[in-house]
Amino acid sequence: MTDTTHYDIALIGSGSSNSFPGPDLSDRSIVQIDRGVGPDHVFGGTCLNLGCIPTKMFVHTANLAATPAESGRFGLTSTLQGVDWPAIRDRIFGRIDPIVHGGEEYRRDHEDNANLTLVRGTATFTGAKTLRVLDADGGERMITADTIVLGAGSRPVLPPIDGLADAAPHTSDTIMRIDQLPASLAILGSGVIAVEMAHVFASLGVEVTLIARSERVLRTADADISARLTEILGERLHLETGFSTTSVRRTAAGVELRGRRDGADAVLEAEELLVAVGRRPNSDLLDVEAAGIDTTEDGRVVVDEYQRVQSGGEVLEGIWSLGDLSSAHQLKHVANHEQRIVRHNVLHPEALRRSDTMPIPSGVFTHPQVAWVGMDEAAARESGREVKVAVQEYASIAYGWAMEDTTGFAKIIVDAETTEILGAHIIGPEATTLIQLLIQAMSTGQTARDIATTQYWIHPAMPELVENALLQLLD
């Protein structure tokens, strides 16, 4: 019979939940169970290894690579002399991998973690407070805990398309570590990961075909933003909209995708294929049903506003969840915030804090950048409130002239009477930075009138885009 070890706290995952242990928990025994992420099950979570951080390092490189192609309108002549993919890849992971290995060693061996036991393996529930952990060598151990914090994350989805799995496509887990750039890349999907990867590989000289089942890319964004990005990407790369993929197969030349478009059969070909149609929570890997944990139709663990796990619609005492496992947003800044909430609530059960008190922003690091917070225009109008909408083009501000930007704009939606900011949406250079002005206002209760009229706005700087949009709303 396998021995059972009891701990005060069982922590599952090593992404945002890796910030959970600390000096104020040194009097509690903690086991951190982590299967890792990706093909090699590395420590540190998706963001560090496979998501936000390496992708943005690739995006910045792509931005530099794309600059020569855009220099002509400034009266400059420049060319991209070459792309050394191994050097790009190794520079990025040469920085990330030592951090990953150092983080695991710190948790395993450092004196700061004397009360913590790191276990590498796959945890599954066998009861509400009981876990079975299988390691890579087939070893098994049983663990019980008074408090369990679930931060097991998510993984890429492979849709049920005939032949897709057998075609061995890349996902975001693998595409960034390939040995060499393909001459052509088909990207199945049109959401955040798809449009970011399309920018990266197209900028580095790969012939990219982006395959969208709908008529627009980035459908979660405001309709005007989505339409503008669709237009721009359609000019930068091969954009296939309204394409429903029915089968995929490997060929001598690469991959072949068959599908339907405009009611007719169609075939697309590329040397390599990246599938980026979304991610699913790892609740099934945890076998959360064995603990009686509620899940949504798409597999998310159900939590309340304090991040307490639910069972039969009631709080399952002592079990908490955070990040992609339970959040519909699948954003690192959300996971980090939820981790801080869970940590406080575990330490201070008499003074619980809610996790749902702030508007949640999103940023997409394609080219151009896209960012938004709050309601889109359709949702604002459907809310029953009387709203006002302002649209300000980059081309109408002085710094927009300097950049020769002709496609970017900001869109701000407010309550017509109070000027409460209901939503903000930006597409264009530094959109993910400019949106923070509006995130702050919405989070602190400032209205459009407040932030437009109670401060100086530097001229001729990019924030004038936001200022001028706000001033429209005060007319």
C-alpha positions in Angstrom: 0.0 0.0 0.0 1.3 3.5 -0.9 2.1 5.6 2.1 0.1 8.9 2.6 1.8 12.1 3.6 -0.2 14.9 5.1 0.6 18.6 4.6 -1.0 21.9 5.8 -1.1 23.2 2.2 -1.0 21.4 -1.2 -0.1 23.8 -4.0 -0.6 22.5 -7.6 1.2 24.3 -10.3 4.3 26.5 -10.7 3.0 29.5 -12.7 1.3 32.3 -10.8 0.8 29.9 -7.9 4.6 29.7 -7.6 4.4 33.1 -5.8 2.2 31.6 -3.1 4.9 30.3 -0.6 6.6 33.0 1.6 8.0 33.8 5.0 4.5 34.4 6.5 3.7 30.7 5.7 6.9 29.3 7.1 5.1 27.7 10.0 3.0 25.6 7.7 4.1 22.5 5.8 3.6 23.0 2.0 3.9 20.5 -0.8 4.2 22.0 -4.3 3.2 19.5 -7.0 4.1 20.4 -10.5 3.9 18.4 -13.7 5.3 21.3 -15.6 4.0 22.6 -19.0 4.8 21.7 -22.6 6.4 18.6 -24.1 9.3 18.6 -21.6 7.2 19.4 -18.6 9.4 22.3 -17.5 9.0 24.2 -14.2 7.6 27.7 -14.1 4.2 27.7 -15.8 3.0 28.7 -19.3 3.7 32.4 -19.3 7.4 32.1 -18.5 8.1 29.1 -20.8 5.5 29.0 -23.6 3.4 32.1 -23.4 3.6 35.8 -22.6 7.3 36.2 -22.0 9.0 34.4 -24.9 6.2 35.4 -27.3 6.8 39.1 -26.5 10.5 38.7 -26.9 9.8 37.2 -30.4 7.3 40.0 -31.1 9.9 42.7 -30.3 12.3 41.0 -32.7 9.6 40.8 -35.3 8.9 44.5 -34.9 12.5 45.3 -35.6 12.5 43.0 -38.6 9.3 44.7 -40.0 10.8 48.2 -39.8 12.7 48.2 -43.1 9.5 47.3 -45.0 7.8 50.3 -43.6 10.7 52.8 -43.9 10.0 54.0 -47.5 7.2 56.3 -46.6 9.6 58.2 -44.3 12.0 58.9 -47.2 14.4 56.2 -45.9 15.8 53.2 -47.7 16.6 50.2 -45.6 16.6 46.5 -46.1 16.5 43.4 -43.8 19.8 41.7 -44.6 19.0 38.4 -43.0 17.3 36.4 -40.3 19.3 34.1 -38.1 16.5 32.1 -36.5 18.7 29.9 -34.3 20.4 33.0 -32.9 16.9 34.6 -32.2 15.6 31.5 -30.6 18.7 30.8 -28.5 19.0 34.4 -27.3 15.4 34.2 -26.0 15.5 30.8 -24.4 19.1 31.3 -23.3 17.7 33.9 -21.0 14.5 32.1 -20.0 15.8 28.6 -19.4 18.3 29.5 -16.7 15.6 31.3 -14.9 13.3 28.3 -15.1 16.0 25.9 -13.8 17.1 28.3 -11.1 13.5 28.7 -10.0 13.1 24.9 -9.6 16.4 24.6 -7.7 15.3 27.4 -5.4 12.1 25.7 -4.5 13.8 22.3 -4.1 16.9 23.2 -2.2 17.0 26.8 -0.8 16.8 27.3 3.0 14.0 29.7 2.4 11.9 26.7 1.5 12.7 24.5 4.4 9.0 23.9 5.0 8.3 23.2 1.4 8.5 19.9 -0.5 8.6 20.0 -4.3 7.1 17.0 -6.0 7.4 16.7 -9.8 4.5 14.6 -11.2 0.9 14.6 -12.2 -1.6 15.0 -9.4 -5.2 13.6 -9.6 -7.9 13.8 -7.0 -9.1 10.6 -5.4 -11.3 12.5 -2.9 -12.0 16.1 -1.8 -8.7 16.5 0.1 -6.7 13.5 -1.3 -4.4 13.5 -4.2 -2.5 10.7 -6.0 0.8 11.8 -7.6 2.4 9.8 -10.4 6.0 10.8 -11.4 7.7 10.3 -14.7 9.2 7.0 -13.6 5.8 5.5 -12.6 6.3 6.1 -8.9 3.2 6.9 -6.9 2.6 8.8 -3.7 -0.6 9.8 -1.9 -1.0 13.3 -0.4 -3.6 14.8 1.8 -3.9 18.5 2.9 -6.0 20.8 4.9 -5.8 23.5 2.2 -5.4 22.8 -1.5 -4.6 25.6 -4.0 -5.2 24.7 -7.6 -3.1 26.6 -10.2 -2.7 23.8 -12.8 -3.2 26.0 -15.9 -4.3 25.1 -19.4 -3.0 23.6 -22.6 -3.5 24.1 -26.3 -6.6 22.6 -28.0 -6.4 20.3 -31.0 -9.9 20.5 -32.6 -11.5 17.2 -33.8 -10.6 17.6 -37.5 -10.0 14.5 -39.5 -6.2 13.7 -39.7 -5.1 16.7 -37.7 -3.5 14.8 -34.8 -1.7 12.4 -37.1 -0.3 15.4 -39.1 1.7 16.3 -36.0 1.0 20.1 -36.1 2.8 22.6 -34.0 1.1 24.4 -31.1 2.3 27.4 -29.1 4.0 24.8 -26.9 6.4 23.8 -29.7 6.5 26.4 -32.5 9.0 28.8 -30.8 11.7 26.1 -30.4 11.7 24.8 -34.0 15.2 24.2 -35.6 14.7 26.4 -38.6 12.1 28.7 -40.1 9.8 27.0 -42.6 9.4 28.7 -46.0 5.6 28.8 -45.4 3.4 28.4 -42.4 -0.4 27.8 -42.1 -1.9 29.0 -38.9 -5.2 27.5 -38.0 -7.0 30.0 -35.8 -7.7 33.7 -35.7 -7.5 34.6 -32.0 -4.9 36.2 -29.9 -2.2 33.6 -30.2 -2.8 33.2 -34.0 -2.5 36.9 -34.9 0.6 37.3 -32.7 2.4 34.3 -34.2 1.3 35.5 -37.7 3.1 38.8 -37.1 6.2 37.1 -35.8 6.7 34.7 -38.6 5.6 37.0 -41.4 8.0 39.6 -40.2 10.8 37.1 -40.2 10.2 36.3 -43.9 7.9 33.2 -43.6 5.0 33.1 -46.1 2.1 33.0 -43.6 -1.5 31.9 -44.3 -3.8 32.7 -41.5 -7.0 30.6 -41.6 -10.1 32.0 -39.9 -13.4 30.1 -39.8 -15.3 33.3 -39.4 -15.2 36.4 -41.6 -13.0 38.4 -39.1 -10.0 37.8 -37.0 -9.9 38.5 -33.2 -13.6 38.2 -32.8 -13.5 38.8 -29.1 -12.5 42.4 -29.7 -14.9 45.2 -30.5 -16.4 44.8 -34.0 -14.7 47.9 -35.4 -11.3 46.9 -34.0 -11.8 43.4 -35.3 -12.8 44.6 -38.8 -9.8 47.0 -38.9 -7.3 44.3 -37.9 -8.8 41.9 -40.5 -8.3 44.5 -43.1 -4.7 45.2 -42.1 -3.7 41.5 -41.8 -5.3 40.9 -45.2 -2.8 43.3 -46.7 0.2 41.9 -44.8 -0.2 38.1 -45.3 -2.5 35.5 -46.9 -5.7 35.7 -44.9 -8.3 33.0 -45.5 -11.6 34.0 -43.9 -14.7 31.9 -43.9 -12.6 28.7 -44.3 -14.0 25.6 -42.5 -11.3 23.0 -42.3 -12.5 19.4 -42.7 -9.3 17.4 -43.0 -5.5 17.7 -42.6 -2.7 15.4 -43.8 1.0 15.4 -44.1 2.5 15.3 -47.6 6.0 15.1 -49.0 5.9 18.9 -49.3 4.5 19.7 -45.9 0.8 19.8 -44.9 -2.4 20.0 -46.8 -5.6 21.4 -45.4 -8.9 20.6 -47.1 -12.1 22.5 -46.3 -15.0 24.6 -47.5 -15.1 28.2 -48.4 -18.0 30.1 -50.0 -19.9 26.8 -50.4 -17.1 25.2 -52.5 -14.3 22.8 -51.7 -10.9 24.4 -51.2 -7.3 23.2 -50.5 -4.5 25.1 -48.7 -0.9 24.0 -48.5 2.1 25.0 -46.4 5.4 23.6 -45.3 4.3 23.7 -41.6 1.1 24.0 -39.6 0.5 25.8 -36.3 -2.8 25.1 -34.5 -3.9 28.1 -32.4 -7.6 27.7 -31.8 -7.6 28.2 -28.1 -6.6 26.5 -24.8 -8.5 24.3 -22.4 -8.2 24.1 -18.6 -6.3 21.2 -17.1 -9.2 20.2 -14.9 -9.5 16.8 -16.6 -5.9 16.0 -15.9 -6.7 16.7 -12.2 -9.8 14.5 -12.3 -11.6 17.2 -10.4 -14.9 15.2 -10.5 -13.4 12.7 -8.0 -13.3 15.6 -5.5 -16.9 16.7 -6.4 -15.6 19.9 -7.9 -18.0 21.8 -10.2 -16.8 22.6 -13.7 -18.3 24.6 -16.6 -19.1 23.2 -20.0 -15.7 24.1 -21.3 -13.9 22.5 -18.3 -13.2 25.5 -16.1 -13.3 24.9 -12.3 -16.1 26.9 -10.8 -15.1 29.4 -8.1 -16.9 32.2 -6.3 -15.8 35.8 -6.0 -13.3 34.8 -3.3 -11.7 32.1 -5.5 -13.3 29.3 -3.4 -14.0 26.1 -5.4 -17.6 25.1 -5.7 -19.2 21.7 -5.3 -22.9 21.3 -6.0 -23.2 25.0 -6.1 -21.8 25.4 -2.6 -18.3 26.3 -1.3 -16.0 23.3 -1.0 -14.1 24.4 2.1 -10.3 24.5 2.0 -10.0 24.3 -1.8 -9.1 27.3 -3.9 -8.4 27.8 -7.6 -6.7 30.5 -9.7 -5.6 31.3 -13.2 -6.4 29.5 -16.4 -7.8 26.5 -14.6 -10.8 28.6 -13.4 -10.7 31.9 -15.3 -12.5 32.5 -18.5 -10.0 35.2 -19.4 -6.8 33.1 -19.4 -4.6 36.2 -18.8 -1.4 36.2 -16.7 -2.3 39.5 -15.0 -5.6 38.0 -13.9 -3.8 34.9 -12.6 -1.4 37.0 -10.7 -4.2 39.0 -9.1 -6.1 35.9 -8.2 -3.1 34.4 -6.6 -2.7 37.4 -4.4 -6.4 37.2 -3.5 -6.2 33.5 -2.6 -3.0 34.0 -0.6 -4.6 36.7 1.5 -7.8 34.7 2.0 -5.9 31.6 3.1 -3.9 33.7 5.6 -6.9 35.8 6.7 -10.1 33.7 6.5 -11.8 36.2 8.8 -11.4 39.0 6.3 -11.9 37.6 2.8 -11.2 39.7 -0.3 -13.0 39.5 -3.6 -11.2 39.0 -6.9 -13.8 40.6 -9.1 -13.7 44.2 -8.2 -11.7 45.6 -11.2 -12.2 45.8 -15.0 -10.1 43.3 -16.8 -8.0 44.5 -19.7 -6.6 42.6 -22.7 -3.6 43.3 -24.9 -2.7 41.7 -28.2 0.9 42.1 -29.4 0.3 41.7 -33.1 1.1 44.4 -35.7 -0.6 46.8 -35.0 -1.1 46.3 -31.3 -4.7 45.9 -30.0 -5.9 46.6 -26.4 -9.3 46.9 -24.7 -11.0 47.1 -21.4 -14.6 47.0 -20.4 -17.6 46.7 -22.7 -17.5 46.8 -26.5 -20.0 49.1 -28.2 -22.6 46.3 -28.8 -22.6 45.2 -25.2 -22.8 48.8 -24.0 -25.8 49.5 -26.1 -27.5 46.2 -25.1 -27.0 47.1 -21.4 -29.9 49.6 -21.7 -27.9 52.6 -20.9 -27.8 55.7 -23.1 -24.2 55.8 -24.3 -21.9 58.1 -26.2 -19.0 56.8 -28.4 -15.9 58.7 -29.5 -13.5 57.5 -32.2 -10.2 59.3 -32.5 -7.8 58.4 -35.4 -4.0 58.3 -34.8 -3.8 60.3 -38.1 -5.6 63.2 -36.4 -2.9 63.8 -33.7 0.5 65.4 -34.2 2.5 62.3 -33.1 0.3 60.2 -35.5 1.5 62.5 -38.3 5.1 61.8 -37.2 4.4 58.1 -37.4 2.5 58.3 -40.7 -0.1 56.1 -39.1 -3.2 55.9 -41.2 -5.0 52.9 -39.7 -5.0 53.2 -35.9 -7.7 54.6 -33.7 -9.0 54.8 -30.2 -12.7 54.1 -29.4 -14.1 55.1 -26.0 -17.6 54.4 -24.8 -19.2 56.3 -21.9 -22.5 56.7 -20.1 -24.1 59.7 -21.9 -25.2 61.4 -18.7 -22.4 60.8 -16.2 -19.5 60.2 -18.6 -18.6 57.0 -16.7 -16.2 55.1 -18.9 -17.9 51.8 -19.9 -15.3 50.6 -22.3 -12.2 51.6 -24.3 -10.6 50.0 -27.4 -7.4 50.9 -29.2 -5.7 49.6 -32.3 -2.4 51.1 -33.3 1.2 51.7 -32.0 1.7 51.2 -28.3 -2.0 50.4 -27.8 -1.2 48.2 -24.8 0.5 51.2 -23.1 -2.0 53.8 -24.0 -4.9 51.8 -22.7 -3.5 51.9 -19.2 -4.7 55.5 -18.8 -8.3 54.3 -19.2 -7.8 51.1 -17.1 -6.7 53.3 -14.2 -9.6 55.7 -14.6 -12.2 52.8 -14.7 -10.5 51.0 -11.8 -10.5 54.2 -9.6 -13.9 55.5 -10.5 -12.8 58.5 -12.5 -15.1 59.6 -15.3 -14.1 60.8 -18.8 -14.8 64.3 -17.6 -12.5 63.8 -14.6 -9.4 62.7 -16.5 -9.9 64.9 -19.5 -10.2 68.2 -17.6 -8.1 67.8 -14.4 -4.6 67.3 -15.8 -2.2 68.5 -18.5 -1.7 66.3 -21.5 1.8 66.6 -23.0 1.8 67.9 -26.6 2.6 66.4 -29.0 2.7 63.0 -27.3 0.8 59.9 -28.1 -1.6 60.2 -25.1 -3.3 63.0 -27.0 -5.1 60.2 -28.8 -6.9 59.4 -25.6 -7.3 63.1 -24.6 -8.9 64.1 -27.9 -11.3 61.1 -27.8 -12.3 62.1 -24.2 -12.9 65.7 -25.2 -15.3 64.5 -27.9 -17.4 62.9 -25.2 -17.8 66.2 -23.3 -19.5 68.1 -26.1 
